[in-house]
Amino acid sequence: MAISVPWKGVYPALLTPFTADDELDLPLFAKNILAQLDAGVHGLIIAGSLGEVSTLTGPEKLSLLEKALETTNNRVPVIMNVAEASTREAVRGAREAEANGADGLMLLPPMRYFADSRETVAFFKTIAQETSLPIMIYNNPVDYKIMTTVAMFEELAVLPNIRAVKESTRDLTNIARMRNAFGDRYSLLGGVDTLALEALVSGADGWVAGLVDAFPQETVAIYELVKAGRIDEAIRIYRWFMPLLELDIQPKLVQYIKLAATATGIGSEYVRAPRLTLEGEERERVLGIIEAALAIRPELQTV
């Protein structure tokens, strides 16, 4: 039975841990989820870009969903990412996620094709009409080359289950633009780690986070402090966090964040080819950033 998705708070975009033999490491996946739950996250997103979705098989996605649902035991909603090249496959993925207990969907625009506005809206509408699950649209024109504009969201507003937006345009004024156009019709969640505090202060309802995979307590603390109006305290943590958050906006964000999660004991470095684990100077440089942050890790106060 699906549970309600509030679309507010911190939603980790979870890593997909692998073994040395390139199999899913489900025990480590559960360990990371428990660390997220202990920190107080408000939902989980599985099989996203950070979860190496492009390398996962259909059965593997369902295994991750099953383990996430088992581990959370209805404590927070579990959101399945849908990122497919064709509308037909995206519909199949949405239906399969619903049939297997997902609480909601995150939906990317058409992959590997630069769809125009009409095609993108039709893609989103078709999928939304084929599922009863609540949907968050991932708006990331920087990485996916498709901008879902205010005018496009006006067309999508007729679909009641399209309820939220992962705001990754990297244009903070878009939060005000969406609020001016729609009020609270859509929940808005910041999707860029290095703009997270600014997005929350600008009125975002939550944060779809990346470095939370390694540092869940600090991520949740920033969110809770901002929402409590304790901005100065949030800024202090955020400034400490920034060198780590910048790992999220690099081409090898998966490898970098997996290295961070390994350093904090809730992840491993294994990735799936064509990605390769870090080595040499690059690994030492990134590890240096992580270790420098760990050496001065802030002591968190109760919010």
C-alpha positions, 0 to 999 in steps of 0.5 A: 500500500503506497503512502502519501508523499508530502514533497517537502524536506530532504530526499536523498538521490540514493547511490546504487552500491555494487560488489566487487563482482558487479552485483547489487550490494543490497546489504550496503544499500540498506545500511545507507538507507538506515543512516538516512532514516536515522538522520531524519530524511523525509523520502528516498529516491532510487535509481536516479542519475546518482544511482547509475540508472543508465546501467541498471537492468529492469530487475535490478531496479525492482530489487532496489525498490523491494529492498528500500520498501523493506528497509523503510517499512513505511517510515518515509515514501520511496520514489522510483526514478523513471528515465527512459528513451521512449514513451512506451518504455517510460510508461512500462517503467511507471506501471511496473514501479506502481505495481511493485509498491513505489510511493511516487515517481521522479520523471526525467524528460525524454533521454537521448533525444532533444525533444521540443516543448510539444513533445516533452509535454506530451511525454510527461502527460502520457506517462502521468495518465498511465499511473495513479502515483504522484510525480515529480518532474525533474527540470534540469536543462543543464544536464538534459538539455530540455527546459520545462518552462512555466508555459509547459508547467501550465499545460501539465497543471491539468494532471493532478498527479504531477505534483512536484518539481526537482528545480535544477535549472541553476537559475534561482529566480525560477523559484520565484517565477514558479511561485508567481505563476502557480502559488503552491500548485507545485511543490518545489525541491532544490536539486543542485547541492551548491545552491541548496541553502539559497533555494530553501531561503528562496522558498523551495519546499525541500532538497533533492540531495546528493552529498546526503549519501555520505553526510545525511546528518549535516544535510538534514540539519541545514534544511531544518535550520533554514525552516526554523529561521536559524539561517546563520547557523545553517550558513555555518554548516553550509560553508563547511559543506561547500567543498564537498557539495561541489563534488555533486556538480562534476562529471564524475559525481557518482565516483566522487560521492561514492568515495565520500560515502566510503569515507564515512562508512556507509558506501563503497567505491565500486561503480559499474562500467563504463564508469571506472573507480578513481585512481592516482592523482584524481583519487588523492585529490578528491580524497583530500577534499573529503578528509579535510572536511572530516577533520573539521566536521562541525558538531551539530546542535539539536534543531 
